[in-house]
Amino acid sequence: MVATEKKKFHSFIRKIILTFNAIAVIALLLSYAASYINPTTFSPLAFAGLSYPVIFAVNLAFIIFWLIVKWKYALISILFIAIGWNSVGRLIEFHTQKSPDKNTKYIKTISYNIQNLVKESTISTKHIRDFSNESKILKFLKEEKPDVVCLQELLYDRKGFKEFPAELGKQIGCRYFYSENYYPKNDNKKLDAIAVFSKFPIINNGFIKYKQKTIAIFADIVTSEDTIRVFNLHLASLHFRNEDYRFISEMDIQKKRDEFRKGSGKILRKINYAFQKRGFQTLIIEGALAQSPHPVIICGDFNDTPESYTYRKISKGLTDAFVESGSGFANTYAGKLFPVLRIDHILYDKSYSSINFTRHRILLSDHYPVSCLLYKKK
């Protein structure tokens, strides 16, 4: 009798675990679907795409559990992970670093959201006196010996702001540059820009706006082998304020229900609004890419992961440097929230290839810089 009751109990527990496993699998399928639905049409699905690394980890945990307990059940999560195997490749890769070929001409490309050069989110450095972070970032860029550098959140509002891009380019060895302020009203007040720097001549440039804000720029660069159009993107962010981060960091069950509901609702609305904005911005970027007369290289802070509508549409027909030549789990966001996300990307035309994609683990911003060596296929 006791053995029978024990068996029934184990069966009951197994059914509960299988139910949670089924929920995890459904969440996995929803994360796959997120990249195919424009968040302007149905934004809630985008949350599943954002959560893909966590959802994948949960399914992996179920696989390990069932392999120990009852291996046949492990096939549930294995099957659905296999269905979206390309998503795994965009999450984690195992390429080894290669020695550059002496007979190949590489384009060392870096993309970096430098968070205003002061290691904190700010719209002005009026009351900031410590600019040591600026010299550290410039030192990093100089030591990397880049050929093309795409910077987001390039802020300089001190004396000589108009000359600063030229000076920066000189310091990092990329004397050709093009920058565009996020908002035209700041043109004669400060540098608050997105910028491209190059060792090679820039023969043409332009910018792309969404609701009066610059969300991307492009520069046509003449290399020794080709003319390429380099896009530098900075798509809609969450615009969290200090009180939002404080709410999240202090979140616990002791909070009053009304206070929790108000705070969490505000954060979810901001995330949802950002999803929708990027949905509209993606359509604009798509149009600009289609008009390029040259092979494209796209760098930038997408503020979106590989399991997003934005990434899928913009990367269509292009190669992801991390997927082709990266290694490990290349999360690029180093901020207080969502530390597992890869939202900074380097994409390029199929006529190019890459080696040695690197996520540089330096904490000088709320993003890690990413780089790779690009070369034209024979």
C-alpha positions in Angstrom: 0.0 0.0 0.0 2.8 2.4 1.0 4.7 1.5 -2.2 1.6 2.2 -4.3 1.0 5.6 -2.7 4.7 6.5 -3.2 4.4 5.5 -6.9 1.3 7.7 -7.3 3.1 10.6 -5.6 6.1 10.3 -7.9 3.7 10.1 -10.9 1.9 13.3 -9.7 5.2 15.2 -9.3 6.4 14.0 -12.8 3.2 15.3 -14.3 3.7 18.7 -12.7 7.2 18.9 -14.0 6.1 17.9 -17.4 3.5 20.6 -17.3 6.2 23.2 -16.6 8.3 21.7 -19.3 5.4 22.1 -21.8 5.1 25.8 -20.7 8.8 26.3 -21.3 8.5 24.8 -24.8 5.6 27.0 -25.6 7.6 30.0 -24.5 10.4 28.9 -26.7 8.1 28.7 -29.7 6.8 32.2 -28.9 10.4 33.5 -28.8 10.9 32.1 -32.3 7.7 33.8 -33.5 8.8 37.2 -32.1 11.2 37.8 -35.0 8.4 37.4 -37.5 5.8 39.7 -36.0 6.3 43.5 -36.3 5.8 44.9 -32.7 3.8 47.7 -34.2 1.2 45.0 -35.0 1.5 43.0 -31.8 4.1 44.1 -29.3 3.6 41.6 -26.4 5.2 38.8 -28.5 8.5 40.9 -28.6 8.9 40.2 -24.8 9.3 36.5 -25.6 12.1 37.3 -28.1 13.8 39.5 -25.5 13.6 36.6 -23.0 15.0 34.0 -25.4 18.4 33.5 -23.5 16.5 32.8 -20.3 13.9 30.6 -22.0 16.6 28.6 -23.7 18.5 28.1 -20.4 15.3 26.8 -18.7 14.7 24.3 -21.5 18.4 23.2 -21.3 17.8 22.7 -17.5 14.8 20.5 -18.3 17.0 18.4 -20.7 19.6 17.8 -18.1 17.0 17.0 -15.5 15.2 14.4 -17.7 18.5 12.8 -18.8 19.1 12.0 -15.2 15.6 11.1 -14.2 13.9 9.7 -17.3 15.8 10.3 -20.5 12.9 9.9 -23.0 11.3 13.1 -21.7 14.4 15.0 -22.5 13.4 14.7 -26.2 10.6 17.2 -25.6 12.9 20.2 -25.2 15.6 18.8 -27.5 13.1 18.6 -30.4 11.9 22.2 -30.0 15.4 23.6 -29.5 16.4 21.7 -32.7 13.5 23.4 -34.5 15.1 26.8 -33.8 18.7 25.7 -34.1 19.7 28.9 -35.9 18.7 30.8 -32.8 21.2 28.8 -30.7 23.9 29.8 -33.1 23.0 33.5 -32.7 23.2 33.0 -28.9 26.4 31.1 -28.5 29.3 30.2 -30.9 32.6 28.2 -30.7 34.9 29.7 -33.4 38.6 29.9 -32.6 40.7 33.0 -33.1 42.7 32.9 -36.3 46.0 34.4 -37.3 45.4 37.0 -40.0 46.6 35.9 -43.5 49.5 38.1 -44.5 48.2 38.2 -48.1 44.7 39.3 -47.2 43.7 42.9 -46.7 41.5 43.2 -43.6 39.2 46.0 -42.5 39.4 46.2 -38.7 35.9 47.3 -37.7 34.8 48.4 -34.3 31.3 49.3 -33.1 31.0 51.0 -29.6 28.2 52.8 -27.7 30.5 54.9 -25.6 27.7 56.3 -23.3 28.8 60.0 -23.6 32.4 59.3 -22.8 31.7 59.7 -19.1 30.5 56.2 -18.1 27.1 57.4 -17.1 23.8 58.3 -18.8 23.6 62.1 -19.1 22.5 64.7 -21.5 25.1 67.2 -20.3 28.6 67.1 -18.6 28.1 70.6 -17.2 28.6 69.4 -13.6 31.1 66.6 -14.4 34.7 67.2 -13.6 36.2 63.8 -14.1 36.8 63.0 -17.8 39.3 60.2 -17.2 36.9 57.8 -18.9 37.3 59.7 -22.2 41.0 59.2 -22.2 40.6 55.5 -21.4 38.2 55.0 -24.3 40.4 56.8 -26.7 43.4 54.8 -25.5 41.4 51.6 -26.2 40.5 52.7 -29.7 44.0 53.8 -30.5 45.5 50.5 -29.3 43.1 48.4 -31.4 44.5 50.1 -34.6 41.1 50.2 -36.3 40.3 50.9 -40.0 36.6 51.8 -39.4 35.0 52.9 -36.1 31.3 53.4 -35.5 30.5 55.3 -32.3 27.1 55.9 -30.7 26.4 58.5 -28.0 29.4 60.7 -28.8 28.9 63.6 -26.4 31.2 66.6 -26.1 29.7 69.9 -24.8 32.8 71.7 -23.7 34.8 74.3 -25.5 36.0 73.2 -28.9 33.2 70.7 -29.5 33.1 71.4 -33.2 36.8 70.4 -33.6 36.6 67.4 -31.3 35.7 64.8 -34.0 38.7 65.7 -36.1 40.9 65.5 -33.0 39.4 62.2 -32.0 39.9 60.8 -35.5 43.5 61.9 -35.4 44.2 60.2 -32.1 42.8 56.9 -33.1 44.4 56.9 -36.6 41.1 57.4 -38.6 41.4 60.9 -39.9 38.3 60.7 -42.2 35.0 61.0 -40.3 31.3 61.9 -40.6 29.1 62.7 -37.6 25.5 63.8 -37.2 23.9 65.1 -34.1 20.9 63.2 -32.8 18.9 66.5 -32.8 19.5 69.4 -35.2 18.8 71.9 -32.4 22.1 71.0 -30.8 24.3 71.6 -33.9 25.6 74.9 -32.6 25.5 74.1 -28.9 27.3 70.8 -28.5 28.3 67.5 -30.1 25.7 64.9 -29.3 26.1 62.5 -32.2 26.5 59.2 -33.9 29.7 59.0 -35.9 31.8 57.0 -38.4 35.6 57.3 -38.4 37.8 55.7 -41.2 41.4 55.3 -42.3 40.1 55.3 -45.8 38.5 58.3 -47.7 34.8 59.0 -47.3 33.4 60.1 -50.6 29.7 60.4 -49.6 27.6 60.4 -46.5 24.1 60.9 -45.2 21.7 60.4 -42.3 18.4 58.8 -41.5 15.8 60.3 -39.2 12.7 59.1 -37.3 10.5 61.8 -35.8 13.2 64.5 -36.1 15.9 62.3 -34.4 18.9 60.8 -36.2 18.7 57.0 -35.9 21.4 56.1 -38.4 24.1 57.6 -40.6 26.0 56.1 -43.6 29.4 56.8 -45.1 30.6 55.6 -48.5 34.2 54.5 -47.9 36.8 53.7 -50.6 39.1 50.9 -49.5 42.0 49.5 -51.5 39.7 46.8 -52.9 36.1 48.2 -52.9 33.7 51.0 -52.2 31.5 50.1 -49.2 28.6 51.8 -47.5 29.0 51.7 -43.8 25.8 52.2 -41.8 26.0 53.2 -38.1 22.7 52.6 -36.3 21.4 53.6 -33.0 17.8 52.5 -32.6 15.2 53.3 -29.9 16.3 52.6 -26.4 14.3 52.1 -23.2 15.0 55.6 -21.8 15.0 54.3 -18.3 15.6 57.0 -15.6 17.5 56.5 -12.3 14.2 56.0 -10.5 13.4 53.1 -12.9 16.7 51.4 -12.2 16.2 52.0 -8.5 12.8 50.4 -8.5 14.2 47.3 -10.2 17.2 47.0 -7.9 15.0 47.4 -4.8 12.2 45.2 -6.0 11.1 42.8 -3.3 7.9 41.3 -1.8 7.9 44.0 0.9 6.8 46.6 -1.5 3.2 47.7 -1.3 1.0 46.2 -3.9 -0.1 49.5 -5.4 3.5 50.8 -5.5 4.7 47.6 -7.2 1.9 47.7 -9.7 2.6 51.3 -10.6 6.4 50.9 -10.9 6.3 47.6 -12.9 3.6 48.9 -15.1 5.6 52.0 -16.0 8.7 49.9 -16.9 6.7 47.5 -19.0 5.1 50.4 -20.9 8.6 51.9 -21.6 9.8 48.5 -22.9 6.7 48.1 -25.0 6.9 51.6 -26.5 10.6 51.0 -27.4 9.6 47.8 -29.2 7.0 49.6 -31.2 9.4 52.5 -32.1 12.0 50.1 -33.3 9.3 48.4 -35.5 8.7 51.7 -37.3 12.4 52.5 -37.5 13.2 49.1 -38.9 11.0 49.8 -42.0 12.9 53.0 -42.6 16.3 51.3 -42.3 15.2 48.6 -44.6 14.3 51.1 -47.3 17.7 52.8 -46.9 19.6 49.5 -47.2 17.7 48.6 -50.4 18.9 51.8 -52.0 22.6 51.3 -51.3 24.7 51.2 -54.5 27.5 49.5 -52.7 28.0 46.5 -50.5 26.9 47.4 -47.0 28.5 47.0 -43.5 26.1 47.6 -40.7 27.3 48.4 -37.2 25.6 49.8 -34.2 23.5 49.6 -31.1 20.2 48.0 -32.3 18.8 47.9 -28.7 17.4 44.6 -29.9 18.5 41.0 -29.8 18.9 38.4 -32.5 15.4 37.0 -31.7 13.7 40.3 -32.7 11.8 41.5 -35.6 14.3 44.4 -36.0 17.4 42.1 -36.2 15.7 39.6 -38.6 14.6 42.3 -41.1 17.9 44.3 -41.0 20.1 41.3 -41.2 18.2 39.7 -44.1 20.7 38.7 -46.8 23.7 39.7 -44.6 26.1 37.9 -42.4 26.5 38.3 -38.7 30.1 38.7 -37.6 29.4 36.9 -34.3 27.8 34.0 -36.0 30.6 33.6 -38.5 33.6 34.2 -36.3 32.6 34.8 -32.7 33.1 32.6 -29.7 31.3 32.2 -26.4 28.2 33.9 -25.2 28.7 37.4 -26.6 26.4 39.6 -24.5 27.2 43.2 -25.3 25.1 45.1 -22.8 26.9 45.9 -19.6 24.3 48.0 -17.9 22.3 47.4 -14.8 19.4 45.7 -16.5 19.3 42.7 -18.9 23.0 41.8 -18.6 22.7 38.8 -20.9 21.7 40.6 -24.1 23.5 40.9 -27.4 22.2 44.1 -28.8 25.3 45.5 -30.5 25.9 44.0 -34.0 28.2 44.0 -37.0 26.6 42.7 -40.1 27.9 42.7 -43.7 27.3 41.9 -47.3 27.7 38.3 -48.4 30.7 39.3 -50.6 32.6 39.8 -47.3 33.7 37.4 -44.6 35.2 37.9 -41.1 37.5 36.4 -38.6 38.1 37.1 -34.9 34.8 38.7 -33.8 35.5 40.0 -30.3 33.4 41.3 -27.5 35.9 43.4 -25.5 35.3 43.0 -21.7 36.1 46.6 -20.7 33.7 48.4 -18.4 34.0 52.0 -19.7 30.3 52.3 -20.8 27.0 50.5 -20.4 28.0 48.6 -23.6 31.0 46.5 -24.5 32.7 47.3 -27.7 32.7 44.7 -30.5 35.1 44.2 -33.3 36.1 41.9 -36.2 38.4 41.7 -39.1 36.5 41.9 -42.4 37.8 40.9 -45.8 36.5 40.7 -49.3 36.0 37.1 -50.6 38.0 36.1 -53.6 
